[in-house]
Amino acid sequence: MGRAGRLRKPELTGSHAELNTALHALHKGAGLISLSAMVRALEGAGISRSTIYDAFSSRRLPSWDVVDALVEVLATKHPQMAPEEVQPRFHRLWLSAVDEEPYAAPAPDQEASESQWFSAPSPDSPWFVAPAQVHYDPSYEVVLESVIAETQDYDGKRVWLNVPAKDRAAAKTLGALWDATAKRWYAVDPSPDLIRWRPDGE
C-alpha cells in the first residue's frame, strides 16, 4: 500500500484555486488516501499516476473527466459524503476555472497563414458552393413530439444497477444514469455490458 499523506498544493488564483482547495479538502476527508490507492481505484479509466498527481499539484487545470473521476473515488471514501452530492459543486468550479483561463492568441504569422488557408472562396471561384436553402416542414414537429413522447416513456423501463465505486466511470460511459431521489444507478434498455451490474432478483 502507498503511504497516505498530503499532496503538494500549488499557488493558484480565482476559481481554479477554489477548485484545487476543494479537491484537497475532499482528499483530506477521504482519509488522505495515497496516490497509489487512487491509481488502483481508477484502474481501467485511462488516467495515469502523473495525471492524478497533477490534478492536485500542478498549475495546469485538469480536464473534467479527471476531476469527475477523482471526486467519485474520494467522495466514496468520505464517511459523510456521496459523489452525487458534491459533483455539481465541483463541476461549477471547474466551469468557472475554464472561463477564467487566459486565451492564448496565435502568433501574427500563424494567424495570417491560417486566415489565408481557411478564407472562404468568392462566388466566382470554381470551389464556391452556394448555401443550401432550409425550408420549414410542419412534419418535423410531429417527429419531435414522437421523440419526446418516447423519451418520457423511458421512466417506466428503468433497470436498476448496483455499480461499485471503481466501475462508475465505466458505467457512465456505457450509459448508466444516477437517480438522485432513489440514490441508485439505472439504465434504460441497458446493453449487455451494463446488465452485469443488475441486482439478482430485479
N, C-alpha and C positions, 0 to 999 in steps of 0.2 A: 504494500500500500504506500502511496505517496504521502509526503509529510503535509499535514494541514498547516495553514498559515495565511497571513495577509499577502495579497499581491500588490506590487508597486502601483501607486496611484499617480497618474501624470498631471501636469499643470494644464488645465483647460479653462475655458470661459463659456458663458452662455448656456444654452440648452444641452450642449454636449457635456459640459461639466456636470449638469444636473443628472443627465442620463448615466454618466460614469459613477457619480456618487451613489445613485440608486442601485446600480449594479453591484457595487462594492458592499452596500448595506445589505442587499439580498444575500450576497455571498457570506457575510458575517452571520446573518440569521439562519443560514443553512448549515452553520457549524464550521465555517471556513474550510470546507472540504478541499482536498488537494487538487492541484491541476491534473494529476494523473487520474483521479476519480472522475473528474469532469470529462476527460478524454474517453474513459471507458463508458461512461453513461451516454456519450454521443457517438459511440462506435457505429459506423454504418451511415452516419449522417453526412459524411464527406467534409467534416470540419476538423482541421488539423490542430495539433497541440499549440503551434505558434499562433494560429488564428485565435484560439481561445485566450491565450496569454495577451495578445494584442488588444482584444476587446476590453480587457481590464487596464492595461498598462501603456498602450500606445496612444499617441495624439491623433491617430487616424480614426475616423468614425467607422465603426464596424457596420457591416450590412445588417439589414433587418433579420434575415434568416439566422445569422449568428446570435443576435440579441434574443430573438424569439426562442431559439434552442436552449440558450443558457438560462433564460427565465423559466422554461419548462423544467429543467433539471434542478435549479436552485430552489424554486418555489415548492417543488415536490418534496424536497428535503426539509423545507421550513416547517416547523410544527404548527404554525398558526396561519399559514397561507396556502392557497391553491393557485396554480398557474393562471387559470382563467380569471382570477380576481385581480391580478396585478398586470397582466399582459396589456390591457388597454392603456394604462398609465405609461408603461414603457414605450408603447407604440406612439403615443402622443409626444413624448420627449424625443424619440428618435426622429419623428417627422419635423419637429421644431429645429432639431440639430441639423437636419438636411437643409432646411430653408435658410439657416444661418451660415452654411458653408460658403466661403468666398468663391465667386465664379472665376475660373481661370480663363482669361481671354486669350484667343490664339495669337501667335506672333503675326506681325504685319505681312510677312512674305507667305506664311501659311494661310492666312485669311484671304489674301489675294488669289493664291493658287486654287483654293477651294471654291471661291466665288466664281472663278473662271470655269472650273470643271463642272460645277452644278448650275451654271447660268441657263435659264430657260431659252429654248430656240425661238427665233422670231417666226411670225406667221408665214413668211416667205421661205423658211427653211424646209428642205425635204423631210426633216425629222420632226416637224411640228405636227402635233395631234390635237385637234380641237377637243375641248372638254365635252364630256357626254352630257346630254340633257336628261335630267331626272324628272319623271312625271309621277304625280301622286296617284296612287291606286287605292280606292276605298277597301279593296280586299285585304290590304296589308293589315288594317285594324282587326279584321276578322281573325287573321292568323295570329296577331298579337294577343287577342283575347283568349284564343285557344291555348297559346303557350302559357299565359298567366294562370288559366284555369288548371292546366296540368301541374304547374308548379305548386299551386295551393293544395292540390290533392296529395302532394308528397308527405304532408304531415301524418297521414293515416297509414303510410307504408314504411315507417321507420323501423330499422333493425338496430337494436341496442348492442353496443360493443363494450367489452372490458379491455381497455388499451393500457398496458403498462407504461409508466413514465418514459422509459427508454425507447419505446416504439411510437411515441406520439407524433414526432416529426414525420416518420414514415407513414403513419396512418393518415395524417393531414394531407400528405402528397397524394395518397390513394383516394382521397375524397371524404374521409371521416370528418364529422362536424361535432361541435360541443353544444349541448343543451344546458344553458346556464341555470335554468329553473330546476330541471331534473338532476343537474350536475352529473350528467352521463354523456358518453360519446355515442354517436349513432351514425348510420349511413342510410341513404336512400338507394334502393336497388344496388346493394353492395357487390363489388367484384369478388371473385374467389379469394383474392389476396386479403380482403377485409373480413371475409366470413370466418377466418381463423380466430378472430377476436370475439366472435359471437358467444355469449354465455350458454352453457349447456341448459337445455330446457326452455329457451326463449326463441 
